Amino acid sequence: MKKWSSILNVKGSYISKIHSITNNAQKYFTTIATNILNVHAQQVEFYYSVSYDAVNWTKWQPLNLYSTDLVDQYGLQGLAFRYKIVMSATQEYQKPYIQAFSINFDPCAVVENLGDFNIKPKLWITKTNGNGSIEIINTMTNQKMQLENLIDNEEVYIHCQKEEIVSNRQNSGIYRYDDHNDEFLELLVGNNYIKANGDFDMRIRYQHQFIQQ
């Protein structure tokens, strides 16, 4: 691997270590952050490659720094990832510098709204692995719906359109309005990438709404 100090034509590359990004999730929502010092507008190129055995790798592919679905075409189980940065300059004093570079792979589910309008679904949320809080995030809008102080195996029904919240512990005097942040999940038209924090199972139900012809 070439480094700036070992070359004369002011060109070099860096290949990252191998990162295991295996997951049982449906997909990743990718967030890429860079901080490049390139005052002379020299060439900086980013590439990535994936593998399922860390031996046989795909060809280097251009890495779009604005991509949120970088590895959508690959199954996530057993997946490994690496990236390459190639930099070049016409003069030594013009060479660019990478001050920071990061890629976050956030597991998420895809909920598709095929209709013509935004919709608010019905949710059945069951807390698992002990008591605690949960959070559901629509990455397309950054909307965050939160529930706190849930009890292990408690099921909470949320009608997002009607803003109704009903716990299966309600007969014991447990109501969850005060443990909710007053955000009710909304699905945009098209794909919605949903992330979650906390341990819980969720079922979702909704109807597509269309413009009447």
C-alpha positions in Angstrom: 0.0 0.0 0.0 1.4 3.4 -1.0 1.9 6.3 1.3 2.6 9.9 0.6 6.2 9.7 2.0 7.1 6.8 -0.3 6.1 8.1 -3.7 7.5 10.7 -6.1 4.5 11.5 -8.3 2.4 12.9 -5.5 -0.2 10.1 -5.6 -1.2 7.6 -3.0 -3.9 5.4 -1.7 -5.1 4.0 1.6 -7.0 0.7 2.1 -8.9 0.3 5.3 -8.9 -2.8 7.5 -11.7 -5.3 7.0 -14.9 -4.5 8.9 -17.4 -7.2 9.6 -20.9 -5.7 9.1 -22.9 -8.9 9.3 -26.4 -8.5 10.6 -29.9 -10.1 10.6 -31.5 -6.8 9.8 -33.4 -6.2 6.5 -31.0 -3.4 5.5 -28.6 -0.7 6.6 -29.1 3.0 6.6 -25.7 4.4 5.9 -24.4 7.7 7.0 -21.0 8.9 5.6 -19.1 11.8 7.1 -15.9 13.4 5.7 -13.6 16.2 6.6 -11.2 16.9 3.7 -8.5 19.6 3.5 -8.3 20.2 -0.2 -7.7 24.0 -0.8 -6.1 23.3 -4.2 -9.0 21.2 -5.5 -6.9 18.1 -6.2 -8.3 14.7 -6.8 -9.7 12.6 -4.0 -11.6 9.4 -4.8 -13.4 6.9 -2.6 -14.1 3.3 -3.3 -15.5 0.2 -1.5 -15.5 -3.5 -1.8 -17.4 -6.3 0.0 -16.9 -10.0 0.6 -18.5 -12.9 2.4 -15.3 -14.8 3.2 -12.7 -12.0 3.5 -10.8 -13.7 0.7 -12.9 -13.2 -2.5 -13.8 -9.5 -2.8 -15.9 -7.6 -5.3 -14.2 -5.1 -7.6 -13.6 -1.7 -6.2 -16.7 0.4 -6.8 -17.1 4.2 -6.5 -18.3 5.2 -3.1 -21.0 7.9 -3.2 -20.5 10.1 -0.1 -24.2 11.0 -0.1 -25.5 7.4 -0.3 -27.9 6.2 2.4 -28.3 2.7 0.8 -24.7 1.8 0.1 -24.9 -2.0 0.4 -28.6 -2.5 -0.4 -27.8 -4.9 -3.2 -26.1 -7.4 -0.8 -27.4 -9.7 1.8 -26.2 -8.6 5.2 -25.5 -12.0 6.8 -21.8 -12.7 6.8 -21.0 -9.5 4.9 -17.5 -7.9 5.3 -16.7 -4.3 4.1 -13.6 -2.3 3.3 -12.9 1.0 1.6 -10.1 2.7 -0.3 -9.1 6.3 -0.6 -7.0 7.5 -3.6 -5.5 11.0 -3.6 -3.4 12.7 -6.2 -2.0 16.2 -6.7 0.0 18.0 -9.4 2.5 19.4 -6.9 3.7 18.2 -3.5 2.5 21.3 -1.7 -1.0 20.9 -3.2 -1.7 17.4 -1.9 -5.1 17.0 -0.1 -5.5 15.6 3.4 -8.2 13.5 4.9 -8.8 14.8 8.4 -11.7 12.6 9.2 -13.7 9.9 7.5 -16.4 7.6 8.9 -19.2 5.3 7.7 -22.1 4.3 10.1 -24.2 1.3 9.2 -27.5 1.5 11.1 -29.7 -1.6 10.9 -33.2 -0.7 9.8 -36.4 -2.1 8.3 -38.0 -0.8 5.1 -41.7 0.1 5.3 -43.1 1.0 1.9 -46.0 3.4 1.4 -47.4 2.8 -2.1 -50.1 5.3 -1.8 -50.4 9.0 -2.7 -50.5 10.4 0.8 -48.5 10.2 4.0 -50.1 7.8 6.5 -50.0 7.1 10.2 -50.1 3.3 11.0 -51.3 1.2 13.8 -48.5 -0.4 16.0 -48.4 -3.3 18.4 -45.2 -3.1 20.5 -44.1 -5.9 22.9 -41.2 -5.2 25.3 -38.6 -7.9 25.4 -35.5 -8.7 27.5 -36.5 -6.9 30.6 -38.0 -3.5 31.6 -36.9 -0.3 29.8 -37.5 2.2 27.1 -37.8 2.0 23.4 -37.4 4.3 20.4 -38.6 4.1 16.8 -37.0 6.5 14.3 -38.1 7.2 10.7 -34.7 8.1 9.2 -36.5 9.8 6.2 -37.9 12.5 8.5 -35.8 12.0 11.7 -39.1 11.6 13.6 -38.5 9.8 16.9 -41.3 8.1 18.8 -40.4 7.1 22.3 -41.9 5.0 25.1 -40.4 4.9 28.6 -40.7 2.6 31.7 -42.2 -0.4 29.8 -42.4 -3.7 31.6 -41.0 -6.9 30.2 -43.6 -8.6 28.0 -45.9 -5.6 28.1 -47.8 -5.0 24.8 -48.7 -1.4 23.9 -51.1 -0.7 21.0 -50.7 2.7 19.4 -53.1 4.1 16.8 -50.9 6.8 15.3 -53.7 8.5 13.4 -56.1 8.7 16.3 -53.2 9.2 18.8 -54.5 6.4 21.0 -52.2 4.4 23.3 -53.4 1.3 25.1 -51.3 -1.0 27.3 -52.3 -4.6 28.1 -51.5 -3.6 31.7 -54.2 -1.0 31.7 -56.5 -3.1 33.9 -53.7 -2.8 36.5 -53.8 1.0 36.4 -50.9 1.4 33.9 -51.4 4.1 31.3 -48.7 5.1 28.9 -49.6 8.6 27.7 -47.2 10.2 30.3 -44.4 7.8 29.2 -44.8 8.8 25.5 -43.1 11.8 23.9 -46.2 12.9 21.9 -44.7 11.8 18.6 -46.9 9.4 16.5 -45.1 7.6 13.6 -45.8 8.9 10.1 -44.9 7.1 6.9 -44.0 9.2 3.9 -44.9 8.2 0.3 -42.3 5.7 -0.9 -39.7 3.8 1.2 -39.4 4.6 4.9 -36.3 3.4 6.6 -37.2 2.6 10.3 -34.5 2.3 13.0 -35.1 1.1 16.5 -33.4 1.4 19.9 -34.3 -0.9 22.8 -35.5 -4.5 22.9 -38.9 -5.0 21.5 -41.0 -6.8 18.9 -43.3 -4.8 16.7 -46.2 -5.4 14.3 -47.4 -2.7 12.0 -50.6 -2.3 10.0 -51.6 0.4 7.6 -53.6 1.1 4.4 -52.4 2.8 1.3 -54.4 5.9 0.5 -54.8 6.9 -3.2 -56.1 9.9 -5.1 -59.5 9.1 -6.3 -59.7 9.3 -10.1 
